[in-house]
Amino acid sequence: MNTYSLSLSSGSGQYIFISNDSLFNITGSMTLETWIKPTDLRVEVVFSKDGDGQGGAANKQYVFGINGNGNIFLTQQPNSGGGQVTATSNGHVTANVWNHIAAVFDASVPSIAFYINGSLDSTSSPSGTSVVATGNVQAK
């Protein structure tokens, strides 16, 4: 590790906490991407944004991570149309190796494109639009 990197131990409960900032109140298109090296394939939230600062799954504006099969998912709380909308990749990450994952939300369509290790994996067309969140950011 050097002065420009951070290492968080899987399963240790460690995370980065960023107090609410208007820079993270995304109301349109966005890209969430990161490098991960899961030691096993289980549900793992990589990045989340609280909708109201109260925490809990029902209050998240968006959640980016992997599921128990290693598929990437992006969950958004829509402005209209009921509950949360989750899109999931077709492909999956590999345990014990570095994987680059990305979810690209295009608000103009709307669509979500998933990338695994730089290659387009799949696209999805969610319903609803994102809410404006004023809560905190957590990255694991």
C-alpha positions as CSV (number, residue, x, y, z in Angstrom):
1,M,0.0,0.0,0.0
2,N,1.2,3.5,-0.8
3,T,0.1,7.0,0.3
4,Y,-2.6,7.0,-2.4
5,S,-4.4,3.7,-1.6
6,L,-6.5,2.2,1.0
7,S,-6.9,-1.4,2.1
8,L,-10.0,-2.6,3.9
9,S,-10.2,-6.2,5.3
10,S,-13.1,-8.2,3.9
11,G,-15.6,-9.2,6.6
12,S,-14.0,-6.9,9.2
13,G,-16.8,-4.3,9.1
14,Q,-14.3,-1.6,8.0
15,Y,-15.6,1.1,5.7
16,I,-15.1,4.7,4.5
17,F,-17.7,7.1,5.8
18,I,-18.3,10.4,4.0
19,S,-20.6,13.0,5.5
20,N,-23.3,14.3,3.2
21,D,-22.0,16.6,0.5
22,S,-24.0,18.0,-2.4
23,L,-21.4,16.4,-4.8
24,F,-22.9,13.0,-4.0
25,N,-26.6,14.1,-4.5
26,I,-26.7,12.7,-7.9
27,T,-30.0,13.2,-9.7
28,G,-29.1,12.1,-13.3
29,S,-26.6,9.9,-15.0
30,M,-23.7,8.4,-13.0
31,T,-21.0,5.8,-13.2
32,L,-20.0,3.8,-10.1
33,E,-16.8,1.8,-10.5
34,T,-14.1,0.2,-8.4
35,W,-11.5,-2.6,-8.1
36,I,-12.5,-5.5,-5.8
37,K,-10.8,-8.7,-4.7
38,P,-13.5,-10.7,-2.9
39,T,-12.1,-13.7,-0.9
40,D,-15.4,-15.5,-1.4
41,L,-18.7,-14.8,-3.2
42,R,-21.3,-13.4,-0.8
43,V,-23.5,-10.3,-0.8
44,E,-21.1,-7.4,-0.4
45,V,-22.1,-3.7,-0.6
46,V,-19.3,-1.8,-2.2
47,F,-20.8,1.7,-2.2
48,S,-24.1,3.1,-0.9
49,K,-25.8,6.5,-0.5
50,D,-28.4,7.2,2.2
51,G,-31.6,8.8,0.9
52,D,-32.3,10.6,4.2
53,G,-29.3,10.0,6.5
54,Q,-31.3,7.6,8.7
55,G,-29.6,4.4,7.4
56,G,-31.3,1.1,6.7
57,A,-32.0,-0.6,3.4
58,A,-35.3,1.2,2.7
59,N,-33.5,4.6,2.9
60,K,-30.7,4.1,0.4
61,Q,-30.8,6.2,-2.7
62,Y,-28.4,3.7,-4.4
63,V,-26.5,0.6,-3.5
64,F,-23.7,-0.9,-5.7
65,G,-22.2,-4.3,-4.9
66,I,-22.1,-8.0,-5.7
67,N,-24.6,-10.7,-4.7
68,G,-23.9,-14.2,-3.4
69,N,-23.3,-15.5,-7.0
70,G,-20.7,-12.8,-7.7
71,N,-23.1,-10.8,-10.0
72,I,-22.9,-7.0,-9.9
73,F,-26.0,-5.2,-8.8
74,L,-27.2,-1.6,-8.6
75,T,-30.3,-0.8,-6.5
76,Q,-32.0,2.6,-6.8
77,Q,-34.8,4.1,-4.9
78,P,-37.1,5.6,-7.6
79,N,-38.8,9.0,-7.2
80,S,-42.0,7.4,-8.4
81,G,-43.4,4.0,-9.1
82,G,-43.1,2.3,-5.7
83,G,-40.2,0.5,-4.1
84,Q,-36.6,-0.1,-5.0
85,V,-35.5,-1.1,-8.5
86,T,-32.5,-3.5,-8.7
87,A,-30.6,-4.4,-11.9
88,T,-28.1,-7.3,-11.9
89,S,-25.4,-8.3,-14.3
90,N,-25.4,-11.5,-16.3
91,G,-21.7,-12.2,-15.6
92,H,-20.0,-12.5,-12.3
93,V,-16.7,-11.6,-10.6
94,T,-14.1,-14.2,-9.7
95,A,-13.1,-14.8,-6.1
96,N,-9.4,-14.3,-5.0
97,V,-8.4,-12.2,-8.0
98,W,-8.7,-8.5,-8.7
99,N,-11.9,-7.6,-10.7
100,H,-12.8,-4.2,-12.1
101,I,-16.6,-3.6,-11.9
102,A,-18.7,-0.7,-13.1
103,A,-22.3,0.2,-13.3
104,V,-23.2,3.1,-15.7
105,F,-26.7,4.6,-15.2
106,D,-27.9,6.7,-18.2
107,A,-30.8,8.8,-16.9
108,S,-31.8,9.9,-20.4
109,V,-32.9,6.4,-21.5
110,P,-33.0,5.2,-18.6
111,S,-30.6,2.2,-18.7
112,I,-27.9,0.6,-16.6
113,A,-24.9,-1.0,-18.3
114,F,-22.6,-3.4,-16.3
115,Y,-18.9,-3.8,-17.0
116,I,-16.7,-6.5,-15.7
117,N,-12.9,-6.1,-16.2
118,G,-13.5,-3.5,-18.9
119,S,-15.9,-5.5,-21.0
120,L,-19.6,-4.7,-21.4
121,D,-21.5,-7.5,-19.6
122,S,-25.1,-6.6,-19.9
123,T,-27.7,-3.8,-20.0
124,S,-31.0,-3.3,-18.2
125,S,-33.8,-0.8,-18.4
126,P,-35.0,0.1,-14.9
127,S,-38.3,2.0,-14.2
128,G,-38.5,5.2,-12.1
129,T,-36.0,7.9,-11.5
130,S,-33.5,8.5,-8.7
131,V,-34.4,10.6,-5.7
132,V,-32.2,13.5,-4.5
133,A,-30.5,12.0,-1.4
134,T,-29.2,14.2,1.4
135,G,-27.6,11.4,3.5
136,N,-24.1,10.0,4.0
137,V,-21.9,7.9,1.7
138,Q,-20.4,4.6,2.7
139,A,-17.7,2.6,0.8
140,K,-16.4,-0.8,1.8
